[in-house]
Amino acid sequence: MRTETRTYTLYRITELSEEAKEKAHGEWLYNRYFYGWTYENRQTLDAFCEHFGIVCRNWRYDACNYSYDYRSGQEDCIDSLSGWRLVAYLMNNHWNDLYTRKYFWNGRKGRESRIFVDTCCPLTGYCIDNDILDPIYRFLKSPTGNVTFDNLMNKCLDSFFRACWDDMESTQTLEYFTEESNANGWEYLSDGKLFN
């Protein structure tokens, strides 16, 4: 019987050559990459569609592009609202979907304001709520006559999917991979192969 011992020199991602980093990054993208925010994004989309009465289907996004189909479940008279009538409709019917009461803390005690409101993540509490609702907030600040409810919902969905696309793209960069590798303490051989 014979016993053989091997010795490896292990490197952190920041200690590798540029070529080895690229190889490690490519291998990670191909075999181990996972976008971890799909569930939260889906919750925001579902909440938005439910609150505003629209149906979004055949949607998809990745780091290269996005696509979606939607239809409004509203009556035609609501879909064609524009200008100040649309502002009034949104304020009267969707105030609680767009705004939450501001919370104030005094030491350990907190209280909800009866006057001040907040626009921070009102749908699900996840940051992408701000992206899907941003076109509505911009419209409410300066209502123009040519924007209809239907156009506004399309702008909201486009803003949402663009944000998902950008986020997914940013999680595939070499910088993100380097941070992920350092945070998890992954070690590599000199050629960029992950050491298990």
C-alpha positions as CSV (number, residue, x, y, z in Angstrom):
1,M,0.0,0.0,0.0
2,R,1.1,3.5,-0.8
3,T,0.0,6.9,0.5
4,E,0.5,10.0,-1.5
5,T,0.2,13.6,-0.2
6,R,-0.5,16.5,-2.4
7,T,0.2,20.1,-1.5
8,Y,-1.7,23.0,-3.0
9,T,-1.0,26.7,-3.0
10,L,-4.4,28.5,-2.6
11,Y,-5.2,32.1,-3.4
12,R,-7.9,34.5,-2.6
13,I,-9.6,36.0,-5.7
14,T,-7.7,39.3,-5.2
15,E,-4.4,37.5,-5.4
16,L,-5.0,35.9,-8.8
17,S,-3.7,37.2,-12.1
18,E,-6.2,39.0,-14.3
19,E,-6.4,36.0,-16.6
20,A,-7.1,33.6,-13.7
21,K,-9.8,36.0,-12.3
22,E,-11.5,36.1,-15.7
23,K,-11.4,32.3,-15.8
24,A,-12.8,32.0,-12.3
25,H,-15.5,34.6,-13.1
26,G,-16.5,32.7,-16.3
27,E,-16.7,29.4,-14.5
28,W,-18.8,31.0,-11.7
29,L,-21.2,32.5,-14.3
30,Y,-21.6,29.3,-16.1
31,N,-21.9,26.8,-13.2
32,R,-22.7,28.5,-9.9
33,Y,-24.4,31.9,-10.6
34,F,-27.8,32.4,-9.0
35,Y,-29.8,35.6,-9.0
36,G,-31.2,35.7,-5.5
37,W,-33.9,38.4,-5.8
38,T,-36.4,36.8,-8.2
39,Y,-38.9,36.0,-5.5
40,E,-38.9,39.5,-4.1
41,N,-39.3,41.0,-7.6
42,R,-42.2,38.7,-8.3
43,Q,-43.9,39.7,-5.1
44,T,-43.6,43.4,-6.1
45,L,-45.0,42.7,-9.6
46,D,-47.9,40.7,-8.2
47,A,-48.8,43.3,-5.6
48,F,-48.7,46.1,-8.2
49,C,-50.9,44.2,-10.7
50,E,-53.4,43.3,-7.9
51,H,-53.6,46.9,-6.6
52,F,-53.9,48.6,-10.0
53,G,-56.1,46.0,-11.7
54,I,-53.8,44.9,-14.5
55,V,-52.6,41.6,-15.8
56,C,-49.0,41.1,-16.7
57,R,-48.0,37.8,-18.4
58,N,-45.4,36.3,-20.7
59,W,-42.8,38.3,-18.9
60,R,-39.1,37.5,-18.5
61,Y,-35.9,39.3,-17.8
62,D,-32.2,38.4,-17.7
63,A,-29.0,40.3,-17.8
64,C,-29.4,41.1,-21.6
65,N,-33.0,42.1,-22.1
66,Y,-36.6,41.9,-20.9
67,S,-40.1,41.5,-22.3
68,Y,-43.6,41.5,-21.1
69,D,-47.3,41.6,-22.2
70,Y,-49.9,43.3,-20.2
71,R,-53.6,44.2,-20.4
72,S,-55.7,46.3,-18.2
73,G,-58.5,44.9,-16.2
74,Q,-60.0,48.3,-15.8
75,E,-63.0,49.7,-17.7
76,D,-62.2,51.7,-20.9
77,C,-63.3,55.0,-19.2
78,I,-60.6,54.5,-16.5
79,D,-57.9,53.4,-19.1
80,S,-58.4,56.7,-21.0
81,L,-58.3,59.0,-18.0
82,S,-55.6,61.7,-18.3
83,G,-54.4,64.9,-16.8
84,W,-56.1,66.1,-13.6
85,R,-58.8,63.5,-13.8
86,L,-56.2,60.8,-13.7
87,V,-54.6,62.5,-10.7
88,A,-57.9,62.6,-8.9
89,Y,-58.6,59.0,-9.7
90,L,-55.2,57.9,-8.4
91,M,-55.5,60.0,-5.2
92,N,-59.1,58.8,-4.5
93,N,-58.6,55.1,-5.4
94,H,-54.9,54.3,-4.8
95,W,-53.7,56.6,-2.0
96,N,-53.0,53.7,0.3
97,D,-51.2,51.8,-2.4
98,L,-48.8,54.8,-3.0
99,Y,-48.2,56.2,0.4
100,T,-47.7,54.9,3.9
101,R,-47.8,56.8,7.1
102,K,-44.4,58.1,8.2
103,Y,-43.1,56.6,11.4
104,F,-41.3,58.6,14.0
105,W,-39.1,57.2,16.8
106,N,-38.3,58.8,20.1
107,G,-35.9,56.5,21.9
108,R,-37.7,53.2,22.1
109,K,-41.2,54.5,21.5
110,G,-42.5,55.0,18.0
111,R,-45.6,56.4,16.5
112,E,-47.3,56.8,13.2
113,S,-47.9,60.3,11.9
114,R,-51.4,61.4,11.1
115,I,-50.1,64.1,8.7
116,F,-46.8,63.0,7.0
117,V,-46.6,60.2,4.5
118,D,-43.8,58.2,3.1
119,T,-43.2,56.8,-0.4
120,C,-40.5,54.3,0.6
121,C,-41.5,50.8,-0.6
122,P,-45.2,50.9,0.0
123,L,-46.2,47.7,-1.8
124,T,-44.1,45.0,-0.3
125,G,-41.3,46.7,1.7
126,Y,-38.7,45.7,-0.9
127,C,-36.7,48.4,-2.7
128,I,-37.9,47.6,-6.2
129,D,-41.4,49.0,-5.2
130,N,-39.8,52.4,-5.7
131,D,-38.9,51.6,-9.3
132,I,-42.3,50.3,-10.3
133,L,-44.1,53.3,-8.7
134,D,-41.6,56.0,-9.8
135,P,-43.6,56.9,-13.1
136,I,-46.7,57.4,-11.0
137,Y,-44.9,59.7,-8.5
138,R,-43.3,61.7,-11.3
139,F,-46.7,62.0,-13.0
140,L,-48.4,63.2,-9.8
141,K,-45.7,65.9,-9.4
142,S,-46.3,67.3,-12.8
143,P,-49.4,65.9,-14.5
144,T,-49.5,66.2,-18.3
145,G,-52.6,65.9,-20.4
146,N,-51.3,63.3,-22.8
147,V,-50.5,60.6,-20.3
148,T,-53.4,58.1,-19.8
149,F,-53.9,55.5,-17.1
150,D,-53.0,52.8,-19.7
151,N,-49.8,54.7,-20.7
152,L,-48.9,55.1,-17.0
153,M,-49.3,51.4,-16.2
154,N,-47.1,50.6,-19.2
155,K,-44.4,53.1,-18.0
156,C,-44.5,51.5,-14.5
157,L,-44.0,48.0,-15.9
158,D,-41.2,49.2,-18.2
159,S,-39.5,50.9,-15.3
160,F,-39.9,47.7,-13.2
161,F,-38.4,45.3,-15.8
162,R,-35.6,47.8,-16.6
163,A,-34.7,47.9,-12.9
164,C,-34.8,44.0,-12.7
165,W,-32.6,43.8,-15.8
166,D,-30.1,46.4,-14.5
167,D,-30.0,44.6,-11.1
168,M,-29.4,41.2,-12.7
169,E,-26.7,42.7,-15.0
170,S,-24.9,44.3,-12.0
171,T,-24.8,40.9,-10.2
172,Q,-22.9,39.3,-13.0
173,T,-20.0,41.8,-13.1
174,L,-16.5,40.9,-12.1
175,E,-16.7,43.4,-9.3
176,Y,-19.7,41.7,-7.8
177,F,-18.1,38.3,-8.3
178,T,-15.0,39.5,-6.4
179,E,-17.1,40.8,-3.5
180,E,-19.1,37.5,-3.4
181,S,-15.9,35.5,-3.5
182,N,-14.3,37.4,-0.7
183,A,-17.4,37.3,1.4
184,N,-17.7,33.5,1.1
185,G,-14.0,32.9,1.6
186,W,-13.6,31.0,-1.6
187,E,-10.1,29.9,-2.5
188,Y,-8.6,29.2,-5.9
189,L,-5.7,27.5,-7.6
190,S,-3.3,29.7,-9.5
191,D,-5.1,29.0,-12.8
192,G,-8.5,30.3,-11.4
193,K,-10.1,26.9,-10.6
194,L,-12.1,26.9,-7.5
195,F,-10.6,24.7,-4.7
196,N,-13.3,22.6,-3.0
